[in-house]
Amino acid sequence: MPVVNAGVPGEVTAEGLKRLPALLDQHSPVLLILCEGGNDLLHKVDLDVIRRNMLSMVRMARDRACDVILLAPPAPGLLLSVPAFYREIAEQEYVPLEDEILPEVLGDPALKSDPIHPNAKGYRRIAEAVYELIVVSQW
């Protein structure tokens, strides 16, 4: 099964929400790994706006028979904690959530290429965590 990386560096959720319908139409994915919101958090976008955009993207994908995994970025700060709305969306929409790997990777300088992006080792850890989530979820 082909994998399409449709991520856009620096994108905020409002931009992702606008792009998603065309991507879903073009690729007809069976699974969307949705990792959005980190740039919103960096730019201090209101959490309710981020939550609404994320919820809309999850519902849009699921309305097209596409399963979704949420990959939650942490808010900037010393503790790198993930905002609660990611868990709320996952529970409300019954989608798997991976909310531990990004704080782990972003908290380890050996796994980053710059202050805010993972390096190859970091991305490998993220991919392994998503794989584990898929296997544990038994899709």
DSSP file (Angstrom, degrees, kcal/mol; ACC not computed):
  #  RESIDUE AA STRUCTURE BP1 BP2  ACC     N-H-->O    O-->H-N    N-H-->O    O-->H-N    TCO  KAPPA ALPHA  PHI   PSI    X-CA   Y-CA   Z-CA
    1    1 A M              0   0    0      0, 0.0     2,-0.0     0, 0.0     0, 0.0   0.000 360.0 360.0 360.0 127.8    0.0    0.0    0.0
    2    2 A P        -     0   0    0      0, 0.0     2,-0.5     0, 0.0     0, 0.0  -0.335 360.0-143.7 -70.2 150.4    1.5    3.4   -1.0
    3    3 A V        -     0   0    0     26,-0.0     2,-0.5     2,-0.0     0, 0.0  -0.956  10.2-160.5-114.1 132.2    2.3    6.0    1.6
    4    4 A V        -     0   0    0     -2,-0.5     2,-0.9    23,-0.0    23,-0.0  -0.959   7.1-155.0-115.8 120.8    1.8    9.7    0.8
    5    5 A N        +     0   0    0     -2,-0.5    -2,-0.0     1,-0.1     0, 0.0  -0.838  24.3 164.2 -92.7 104.4    3.5   12.3    2.9
    6    6 A A        +     0   0    0     -2,-0.9    -1,-0.1     2,-0.1    17,-0.0   0.169  26.7 132.7-107.0  15.9    1.2   15.4    2.3
    7    7 A G        -     0   0    0      1,-0.0    -2,-0.0    29,-0.0    29,-0.0  -0.340  43.1-152.9 -67.7 149.1    2.6   17.4    5.2
    8    8 A V    >   -     0   0    0     -2,-0.0     3,-2.0     3,-0.0     8,-0.1  -0.979  20.5-121.0-125.5 117.1    3.5   21.0    4.7
    9    9 A P  T 3  S+     0   0    0      0, 0.0     0, 0.0     0, 0.0     0, 0.0  -0.297  96.6  13.9 -57.2 134.9    6.2   22.5    6.9
   10   10 A G  T 3  S+     0   0    0      1,-0.3     2,-0.1     0, 0.0     0, 0.0   0.414  90.5 148.4  83.4  -2.1    4.9   25.5    8.9
   11   11 A E    <   -     0   0    0     -3,-2.0    28,-0.5     4,-0.1    26,-0.3  -0.378  35.1-149.3 -69.6 141.5    1.3   24.8    8.2
   12   12 A V    >>  -     0   0    0     27,-0.2     4,-2.1    24,-0.1     3,-0.7  -0.675  32.2-101.7-102.1 165.7   -1.4   25.7   10.7
   13   13 A T  H 3> S+     0   0    0      1,-0.3     4,-2.8    -2,-0.2     5,-0.2   0.819 119.3  59.8 -61.5 -33.2   -4.6   23.7   11.1
   14   14 A A  H 3> S+     0   0    0      1,-0.2     4,-1.4     2,-0.2    -1,-0.3   0.902 109.2  44.7 -61.2 -39.3   -6.7   26.3    9.2
   15   15 A E  H <> S+     0   0    0     -3,-0.7     4,-1.9     2,-0.2    -2,-0.2   0.896 112.8  51.0 -70.8 -40.6   -4.5   25.7    6.2
   16   16 A G  H  X S+     0   0    0     -4,-2.1     4,-2.1     1,-0.2    -2,-0.2   0.897 107.5  53.6 -62.0 -40.7   -4.6   21.9    6.7
   17   17 A L  H  < S+     0   0    0     -4,-2.8    -1,-0.2     1,-0.2    -2,-0.2   0.874 109.4  48.4 -62.6 -37.8   -8.4   22.0    6.9
   18   18 A K  H  < S+     0   0    0     -4,-1.4     4,-0.4    -5,-0.2    -1,-0.2   0.855 116.0  43.6 -70.2 -34.9   -8.6   23.8    3.6
   19   19 A R  H  X S+     0   0    0     -4,-1.9     4,-1.7     1,-0.2     3,-0.4   0.771  95.7  78.4 -80.3 -27.4   -6.2   21.4    1.9
   20   20 A L  H  X S+     0   0    0     -4,-2.1     4,-2.8     1,-0.2     5,-0.3   0.852  84.7  57.0 -60.0 -43.2   -7.6   18.1    3.2
   21   21 A P  H  > S+     0   0    0      0, 0.0     4,-2.3     0, 0.0    -1,-0.2   0.927 110.0  45.5 -56.7 -44.4  -10.7   17.7    0.9
   22   22 A A  H  > S+     0   0    0     -3,-0.4     4,-2.7    -4,-0.4    -2,-0.2   0.891 113.2  50.7 -65.0 -38.6   -8.6   17.8   -2.2
   23   23 A L  H  X S+     0   0    0     -4,-1.7     4,-2.6     2,-0.2     5,-0.4   0.917 110.8  48.2 -65.3 -42.5   -6.0   15.4   -0.7
   24   24 A L  H  X S+     0   0    0     -4,-2.8     4,-2.0     1,-0.2    -2,-0.2   0.904 114.3  46.9 -64.2 -40.3   -8.7   12.9    0.3
   25   25 A D  H  < S+     0   0    0     -4,-2.3    -2,-0.2    -5,-0.3    -1,-0.2   0.912 115.4  45.9 -65.5 -42.5  -10.3   13.2   -3.2
   26   26 A Q  H  < S+     0   0    0     -4,-2.7    -2,-0.2    -5,-0.2    -1,-0.2   0.897 127.7  22.9 -69.2 -42.1   -6.9   12.7   -4.9
   27   27 A H  H  < S-     0   0    0     -4,-2.6    -3,-0.2    -5,-0.2    -2,-0.2   0.657  78.9-151.0-105.1 -18.2   -5.6    9.8   -2.9
   28   28 A S     <  -     0   0    0     -4,-2.0    -4,-0.1    -5,-0.4    -3,-0.1   0.921  28.8-162.6  44.0  56.4   -8.6    8.1   -1.4
   29   29 A P        -     0   0    0      0, 0.0     3,-0.1     0, 0.0    -1,-0.1  -0.266  27.8-153.1 -69.7 154.2   -6.6    6.9    1.6
   30   30 A V  S    S+     0   0    0      1,-0.3    37,-2.3    36,-0.1     2,-0.4   0.622  87.2  32.0 -93.0 -19.0   -7.8    4.1    3.9
   31   31 A L  E     -a   67   0A   0     35,-0.2     2,-0.5     2,-0.0    -1,-0.3  -0.994  64.0-165.2-142.4 132.0   -5.8    5.7    6.8
   32   32 A L  E     -a   68   0A   0     35,-2.6    37,-2.6    -2,-0.4     2,-0.9  -0.977   7.9-158.1-115.4 120.5   -4.9    9.2    7.7
   33   33 A I  E     -a   69   0A   0     -2,-0.5     2,-0.8    35,-0.2    37,-0.2  -0.875  20.3-159.7 -95.2 105.6   -2.2    9.9   10.2
   34   34 A L  E     +a   70   0A   0     35,-2.8    37,-2.6    -2,-0.9     2,-0.5  -0.788  23.5 165.5 -99.8 108.9   -3.1   13.4   11.3
   35   35 A C        +     0   0    0     -2,-0.8     2,-0.3    35,-0.2    37,-0.1  -0.814  27.1 132.7-122.8  87.5   -0.3   15.3   12.9
   36   36 A E        +     0   0    0     -2,-0.5   -24,-0.1    35,-0.2    35,-0.0  -0.898  34.9  60.0-132.5 159.4   -1.5   19.0   13.0
   37   37 A G     >  +     0   0    0    -26,-0.3     4,-2.5    -2,-0.3     5,-0.2   0.121  67.5 104.0 112.2 -20.0   -1.6   21.7   15.5
   38   38 A G  H  > S+     0   0    0      1,-0.2     4,-2.0     2,-0.2     5,-0.1   0.911  86.3  45.4 -61.3 -42.7    2.1   22.1   16.5
   39   39 A N  H  > S+     0   0    0    -28,-0.5     4,-2.0     2,-0.2    -1,-0.2   0.868 110.4  54.5 -69.9 -35.0    2.5   25.3   14.4
   40   40 A D  H  4>S+     0   0    0    -29,-0.2     5,-2.6     1,-0.2    -2,-0.2   0.932 108.8  49.1 -59.1 -44.7   -0.7   26.7   15.8
   41   41 A L  H ><5S+     0   0    0     -4,-2.5     3,-1.1     1,-0.2    -2,-0.2   0.892 109.4  51.4 -63.6 -39.7    0.6   26.1   19.3
   42   42 A L  H 3<5S+     0   0    0     -4,-2.0    -1,-0.2     1,-0.2    -2,-0.2   0.859 113.2  45.5 -63.6 -34.5    3.9   27.8   18.4
   43   43 A H  T 3<5S-     0   0    0     -4,-2.0    -1,-0.2    -5,-0.1    -2,-0.2   0.318 114.2-119.1 -92.2   7.9    1.9   30.8   17.1
   44   44 A K  T < 5 +     0   0    0     -3,-1.1    -3,-0.2    -4,-0.2     2,-0.2   0.847  45.6 177.7  57.6  39.1   -0.3   30.8   20.2
   45   45 A V      < -     0   0    0     -5,-2.6    -1,-0.2    -6,-0.1     5,-0.1  -0.486  45.1 -87.4 -67.1 141.9   -3.5   30.2   18.2
   46   46 A D    >>  -     0   0    0     -2,-0.2     4,-1.9     1,-0.1     3,-0.6  -0.258  33.3-131.2 -53.3 132.9   -6.5   29.9   20.5
   47   47 A L  H 3> S+     0   0    0      1,-0.2     4,-2.8     2,-0.2     5,-0.2   0.823 106.1  57.5 -60.4 -33.4   -6.9   26.2   21.6
   48   48 A D  H 3> S+     0   0    0      2,-0.2     4,-2.4     1,-0.2    -1,-0.2   0.874 105.9  50.2 -65.7 -35.7  -10.6   26.2   20.7
   49   49 A V  H <> S+     0   0    0     -3,-0.6     4,-2.3     2,-0.2    -2,-0.2   0.928 112.2  46.7 -66.3 -45.1   -9.8   27.1   17.1
   50   50 A I  H  X S+     0   0    0     -4,-1.9     4,-2.7     1,-0.2     5,-0.2   0.938 112.6  50.5 -61.8 -46.0   -7.2   24.4   16.9
   51   51 A R  H  X S+     0   0    0     -4,-2.8     4,-2.8     1,-0.2     5,-0.2   0.923 110.8  48.3 -59.1 -46.6   -9.7   21.9   18.5
   52   52 A R  H  X S+     0   0    0     -4,-2.4     4,-2.4     1,-0.2    -1,-0.2   0.914 113.0  47.8 -61.9 -43.2  -12.4   22.8   16.0
   53   53 A N  H  X S+     0   0    0     -4,-2.3     4,-2.1     2,-0.2    -2,-0.2   0.916 113.5  47.3 -64.7 -42.6  -10.1   22.5   13.0
   54   54 A M  H  X S+     0   0    0     -4,-2.7     4,-2.5     2,-0.2    -2,-0.2   0.930 112.0  49.7 -64.2 -45.3   -8.8   19.1   14.2
   55   55 A L  H  X S+     0   0    0     -4,-2.8     4,-2.5    -5,-0.2     5,-0.2   0.899 110.1  51.5 -60.9 -41.2  -12.3   17.8   14.9
   56   56 A S  H  X S+     0   0    0     -4,-2.4     4,-2.4    -5,-0.2    -1,-0.2   0.903 110.2  48.8 -63.0 -40.9  -13.4   18.9   11.4
   57   57 A M  H  X S+     0   0    0     -4,-2.1     4,-2.2     2,-0.2    -2,-0.2   0.917 111.4  49.2 -66.5 -42.3  -10.4   17.2    9.8
   58   58 A V  H  X S+     0   0    0     -4,-2.5     4,-2.4     1,-0.2    -2,-0.2   0.944 114.6  44.9 -60.4 -47.6  -11.1   13.9   11.7
   59   59 A R  H  X S+     0   0    0     -4,-2.5     4,-2.6     1,-0.2    -2,-0.2   0.883 110.1  54.8 -66.3 -38.0  -14.8   14.0   10.7
   60   60 A M  H  X S+     0   0    0     -4,-2.4     4,-0.6    -5,-0.2    -1,-0.2   0.929 111.6  44.3 -61.1 -45.6  -14.0   14.9    7.1
   61   61 A A  H ><>S+     0   0    0     -4,-2.2     5,-1.9     1,-0.2     3,-1.1   0.931 114.6  48.1 -64.9 -45.4  -11.7   11.9    6.8
   62   62 A R  H ><5S+     0   0    0     -4,-2.4     3,-1.7     1,-0.3    -1,-0.2   0.840 103.5  61.1 -67.9 -31.9  -14.1    9.5    8.5
   63   63 A D  H 3<5S+     0   0    0     -4,-2.6    -1,-0.3     1,-0.3    -2,-0.2   0.721 104.7  51.4 -63.5 -19.7  -17.1   10.7    6.4
   64   64 A R  T <<5S-     0   0    0     -3,-1.1    -1,-0.3    -4,-0.6    -2,-0.2   0.033 125.6-102.9-105.1  24.2  -15.1    9.4    3.5
   65   65 A A  T < 5S+     0   0    0     -3,-1.7     2,-0.5     1,-0.2    -3,-0.2   0.824  77.4 140.0  60.7  34.8  -14.5    6.0    5.0
   66   66 A C      < -     0   0    0     -5,-1.9    -1,-0.2    -6,-0.1   -35,-0.2  -0.944  48.9-134.3-111.3 121.7  -10.9    6.8    6.0
   67   67 A D  E     -a   31   0A   0    -37,-2.3   -35,-2.6    -2,-0.5     2,-0.4  -0.365  23.5-148.5 -68.0 155.0   -9.6    5.7    9.4
   68   68 A V  E     -a   32   0A   0    -37,-0.2     2,-0.4   -35,-0.1   -35,-0.2  -0.982  17.1-168.1-132.0 138.6   -7.7    8.3   11.4
   69   69 A I  E     -a   33   0A   0    -37,-2.6   -35,-2.8    -2,-0.4     2,-0.5  -0.997  20.7-141.6-117.7 130.3   -4.9    8.2   13.9
   70   70 A L  E     -ab  34  97A   0     26,-2.8    28,-2.9    -2,-0.4     2,-0.6  -0.808  11.5-167.3 -91.6 129.6   -4.2   11.3   15.8
   71   71 A L  E     - b   0  98A   0    -37,-2.6   -35,-0.2    -2,-0.5    28,-0.2  -0.955  18.9-150.1-115.4 107.4   -0.5   12.1   16.4
   72   72 A A        -     0   0    0     26,-2.1    30,-0.3    -2,-0.6   -35,-0.1  -0.692   5.0-151.5 -95.2 121.0   -0.5   14.9   19.0
   73   73 A P        -     0   0    0      0, 0.0     2,-0.1     0, 0.0   -37,-0.0  -0.575  24.3-116.7 -81.2 149.7    2.3   17.5   19.2
   74   74 A P        -     0   0    0      0, 0.0     8,-0.3     0, 0.0     7,-0.1  -0.455  25.8-106.5 -82.0 157.8    3.1   19.0   22.5
   75   75 A A        -     0   0    0      6,-2.8     6,-0.2    -2,-0.1     5,-0.2  -0.557  47.8 -94.4 -74.6 147.4    2.7   22.7   23.4
   76   76 A P  S    S+     0   0    0      0, 0.0     2,-0.3     0, 0.0     3,-0.1  -0.321  79.2  87.3 -62.0 147.5    6.0   24.6   23.7
   77   77 A G  S    S-     0   0    0      1,-0.1     3,-0.1    -3,-0.1     0, 0.0  -0.865  89.2 -65.9 148.3 179.7    7.4   24.8   27.2
   78   78 A L  S    S+     0   0    0     -2,-0.3    -1,-0.1     1,-0.2     0, 0.0   0.859 127.7  41.4 -67.8 -36.3    9.6   23.0   29.7
   79   79 A L  S    S-     0   0    0     -3,-0.1    -1,-0.2     2,-0.1    28,-0.1   0.615  89.7-144.5 -91.8 -12.5    7.3   20.0   30.2
   80   80 A L        +     0   0    0     -5,-0.2     2,-0.3     1,-0.2    27,-0.1   0.933  33.4 175.6  48.3  56.0    6.2   19.5   26.5
   81   81 A S        -     0   0    0     -6,-0.2    -6,-2.8    -5,-0.1    -1,-0.2  -0.698  30.7-120.4 -95.3 146.9    2.7   18.4   27.4
   82   82 A V        -     0   0    0     -2,-0.3     5,-0.1    -8,-0.3    17,-0.0  -0.676  34.4-106.8 -84.2 132.0    0.0   17.6   24.9
   83   83 A P    >>  -     0   0    0      0, 0.0     3,-1.4     0, 0.0     4,-0.5  -0.271  26.0-121.5 -58.1 145.3   -3.1   19.8   25.1
   84   84 A A  H 3> S+     0   0    0      1,-0.3     4,-2.1     2,-0.2     3,-0.4   0.730 101.7  76.6 -62.9 -24.7   -6.1   17.9   26.5
   85   85 A F  H 3> S+     0   0    0      1,-0.2     4,-2.6     2,-0.2    -1,-0.3   0.788  86.2  62.2 -63.9 -25.0   -8.3   18.5   23.4
   86   86 A Y  H <> S+     0   0    0     -3,-1.4     4,-2.4     2,-0.2    -1,-0.2   0.948 107.6  42.5 -63.3 -46.6   -6.4   15.8   21.5
   87   87 A R  H  X S+     0   0    0     -4,-0.5     4,-2.7    -3,-0.4     5,-0.2   0.903 112.9  54.3 -64.9 -39.9   -7.5   13.2   23.9
   88   88 A E  H  X S+     0   0    0     -4,-2.1     4,-2.7     1,-0.2    -2,-0.2   0.922 110.4  45.8 -60.4 -44.6  -11.0   14.6   24.0
   89   89 A I  H  X S+     0   0    0     -4,-2.6     4,-2.9     2,-0.2     5,-0.2   0.931 112.1  51.5 -64.0 -45.2  -11.3   14.4   20.2
   90   90 A A  H  X>S+     0   0    0     -4,-2.4     5,-1.8     1,-0.2     4,-0.8   0.913 114.9  42.2 -58.6 -44.1   -9.9   10.8   20.2
   91   91 A E  H  <5S+     0   0    0     -4,-2.7     3,-0.3     3,-0.2    -1,-0.2   0.916 116.4  47.7 -70.1 -42.9  -12.4    9.7   22.8
   92   92 A Q  H  <5S+     0   0    0     -4,-2.7    -2,-0.2    -5,-0.2    -1,-0.2   0.884 122.6  33.6 -64.9 -40.2  -15.3   11.6   21.2
   93   93 A E  H  <5S-     0   0    0     -4,-2.9    -1,-0.2    -5,-0.2    -2,-0.2   0.408 105.1-123.1 -99.9   1.0  -14.6   10.3   17.7
   94   94 A Y  T  <5 +     0   0    0     -4,-0.8    -3,-0.2    -3,-0.3    -4,-0.1   0.932  61.3 142.2  56.7  50.2  -13.3    6.9   18.7
   95   95 A V      < -     0   0    0     -5,-1.8    -1,-0.2    -6,-0.2   -26,-0.1  -0.939  56.2-103.6-119.1 145.2   -9.9    7.3   16.9
   96   96 A P        -     0   0    0      0, 0.0   -26,-2.8     0, 0.0     2,-0.4  -0.340  35.2-155.0 -64.7 147.0   -6.6    6.1   18.2
   97   97 A L  E     -b   70   0A   0    -28,-0.2     2,-0.6   -26,-0.1   -26,-0.2  -0.989  15.3-165.7-127.9 130.6   -4.3    8.7   19.7
   98   98 A E  E     +b   71   0A   0    -28,-2.9   -26,-2.1    -2,-0.4     4,-0.2  -0.945  27.5 152.0-111.5 106.6   -0.5    8.7   20.0
   99   99 A D        +     0   0    0     -2,-0.6   -17,-0.2   -28,-0.2    -1,-0.1   0.224  59.1  59.9-121.6  12.7    0.3   11.4   22.5
  100  100 A E  S  > S+     0   0    0      2,-0.1     4,-1.7     3,-0.1     5,-0.1   0.737  89.7  62.5-109.5 -30.9    3.6   10.2   24.0
  101  101 A I  H  > S+     0   0    0      1,-0.2     4,-3.1     2,-0.2     5,-0.3   0.897  99.0  52.1 -72.4 -40.5    6.1    9.9   21.2
  102  102 A L  H  > S+     0   0    0    -30,-0.3     4,-3.0     1,-0.2     5,-0.2   0.936 111.3  46.5 -64.9 -45.0    6.3   13.5   20.0
  103  103 A P  H  > S+     0   0    0      0, 0.0     4,-1.1     0, 0.0    -1,-0.2   0.906 114.8  49.9 -60.0 -37.3    7.0   14.9   23.5
  104  104 A E  H  < S+     0   0    0     -4,-1.7     4,-0.3     2,-0.2     3,-0.2   0.951 115.7  40.6 -63.7 -49.7    9.6   12.1   24.0
  105  105 A V  H >< S+     0   0    0     -4,-3.1     3,-1.5     1,-0.2     6,-0.3   0.930 116.3  48.7 -66.2 -46.0   11.3   12.8   20.7
  106  106 A L  H 3< S+     0   0    0     -4,-3.0    -1,-0.2     1,-0.3    -2,-0.2   0.675 107.6  57.1 -72.0 -15.2   11.1   16.6   20.9
  107  107 A G  T 3< S+     0   0    0     -4,-1.1    -1,-0.3    -5,-0.2    -2,-0.2   0.455  95.5  74.1 -89.9  -1.8   12.5   16.4   24.5
  108  108 A D    X   -     0   0    0     -3,-1.5     3,-2.5    -4,-0.3     4,-0.1  -0.920  64.6-160.1-117.0 106.8   15.6   14.6   23.4
  109  109 A P  G >  S+     0   0    0      0, 0.0     3,-1.4     0, 0.0    -1,-0.1   0.775  91.6  64.8 -56.4 -26.8   18.2   16.7   21.6
  110  110 A A  G 3  S+     0   0    0      1,-0.2    11,-0.2    -3,-0.1    12,-0.1   0.648 102.8  49.1 -70.1 -13.3   19.8   13.6   20.1
  111  111 A L  G <  S+     0   0    0     -3,-2.5     8,-2.0    -6,-0.3     2,-0.4   0.209 100.2  82.3-109.1  13.2   16.6   13.0   18.2
  112  112 A K  B <   -C  118   0B   0     -3,-1.4     8,-0.1     6,-0.3     9,-0.0  -0.919  55.3-160.8-124.4 146.8   16.2   16.5   16.7
  113  113 A S  S    S-     0   0    0      4,-2.6    -1,-0.1    -2,-0.4     6,-0.1   0.650  86.3  -6.0 -93.3 -19.5   17.7   18.2   13.7
  114  114 A D  S    S-     0   0    0      3,-1.2     3,-0.4     5,-0.0    -1,-0.1  -0.874 100.2 -67.8-157.2-176.0   17.0   21.7   15.1
  115  115 A P  S    S+     0   0    0      0, 0.0    -3,-0.0     0, 0.0     0, 0.0   0.730 129.4  20.0 -59.1 -21.2   15.1   23.1   18.1
  116  116 A I  S    S+     0   0    0      1,-0.1   -10,-0.1     2,-0.1    -4,-0.0   0.448 109.2  74.0-130.0   1.8   11.7   22.0   16.8
  117  117 A H  S    S-     0   0    0     -3,-0.4    -4,-2.6   -11,-0.0    -3,-1.2  -0.944  70.7-122.0-123.7 139.7   12.1   19.2   14.2
  118  118 A P  B     -C  112   0B   0      0, 0.0    -6,-0.3     0, 0.0     2,-0.1  -0.327  23.0-137.6 -67.6 156.2   13.0   15.5   14.6
  119  119 A N     >  -     0   0    0     -8,-2.0     4,-2.9    -6,-0.1     5,-0.3  -0.345  44.5 -77.1 -96.8-171.7   16.0   14.1   12.8
  120  120 A A  H  > S+     0   0    0      1,-0.2     4,-2.1     2,-0.2     5,-0.1   0.894 134.6  49.2 -58.0 -41.8   16.1   10.8   11.0
  121  121 A K  H  > S+     0   0    0      2,-0.2     4,-2.0     1,-0.2    -1,-0.2   0.898 111.6  50.0 -64.6 -38.9   16.4    8.9   14.3
  122  122 A G  H  > S+     0   0    0      2,-0.2     4,-2.2     1,-0.2    -2,-0.2   0.924 110.3  48.7 -64.4 -45.1   13.5   10.9   15.8
  123  123 A Y  H  X S+     0   0    0     -4,-2.9     4,-2.7     1,-0.2    -1,-0.2   0.864 108.5  54.7 -64.5 -34.3   11.3   10.2   12.8
  124  124 A R  H  X S+     0   0    0     -4,-2.1     4,-2.5    -5,-0.3    -1,-0.2   0.929 107.7  49.4 -63.4 -43.4   12.1    6.5   13.0
  125  125 A R  H  X S+     0   0    0     -4,-2.0     4,-2.2     2,-0.2    -2,-0.2   0.908 111.4  49.8 -60.2 -42.0   11.0    6.5   16.6
  126  126 A I  H  X S+     0   0    0     -4,-2.2     4,-2.3     2,-0.2    -2,-0.2   0.936 110.7  49.1 -63.0 -46.3    7.7    8.2   15.6
  127  127 A A  H  X S+     0   0    0     -4,-2.7     4,-2.5     1,-0.2    -2,-0.2   0.900 110.7  50.9 -60.4 -41.2    7.1    5.7   12.8
  128  128 A E  H  X S+     0   0    0     -4,-2.5     4,-2.5     1,-0.2    -1,-0.2   0.892 109.6  50.4 -63.8 -39.3    7.7    2.8   15.2
  129  129 A A  H  X S+     0   0    0     -4,-2.2     4,-2.1     2,-0.2    -2,-0.2   0.898 111.4  47.6 -66.8 -39.9    5.3    4.3   17.7
  130  130 A V  H  X S+     0   0    0     -4,-2.3     4,-2.4     2,-0.2    -2,-0.2   0.912 110.9  52.0 -66.6 -41.8    2.6    4.7   15.1
  131  131 A Y  H  X S+     0   0    0     -4,-2.5     4,-2.6     1,-0.2    -2,-0.2   0.934 109.2  49.9 -58.1 -46.6    3.2    1.1   13.9
  132  132 A E  H  X S+     0   0    0     -4,-2.5     4,-3.0     1,-0.2     5,-0.2   0.899 109.3  51.8 -59.5 -40.9    2.8   -0.1   17.5
  133  133 A L  H  X S+     0   0    0     -4,-2.1     4,-2.6     1,-0.2    -1,-0.2   0.911 110.4  48.4 -63.0 -41.9   -0.5    1.8   17.8
  134  134 A I  H  X>S+     0   0    0     -4,-2.4     4,-1.0     2,-0.2     5,-1.0   0.924 114.1  45.6 -64.1 -44.3   -1.7    0.2   14.6
  135  135 A V  H  <5S+     0   0    0     -4,-2.6     3,-0.3     2,-0.2    -2,-0.2   0.918 115.4  46.5 -65.2 -44.3   -0.8   -3.3   15.7
  136  136 A V  H  <5S+     0   0    0     -4,-3.0    -2,-0.2     1,-0.2    -1,-0.2   0.886 111.0  52.0 -66.3 -38.1   -2.2   -2.8   19.2
  137  137 A S  H  <5S-     0   0    0     -4,-2.6    -1,-0.2    -5,-0.2    -2,-0.2   0.714  98.9-146.7 -70.9 -19.4   -5.4   -1.3   17.7
  138  138 A Q  T  <5       0   0    0     -4,-1.0    -3,-0.2    -3,-0.3    -2,-0.1   0.942 360.0 360.0  53.0  58.4   -5.7   -4.4   15.5
  139  139 A W      <       0   0    0     -5,-1.0    -1,-0.1     0, 0.0    -4,-0.1   0.504 360.0 360.0 -68.3 360.0   -7.3   -2.7   12.5
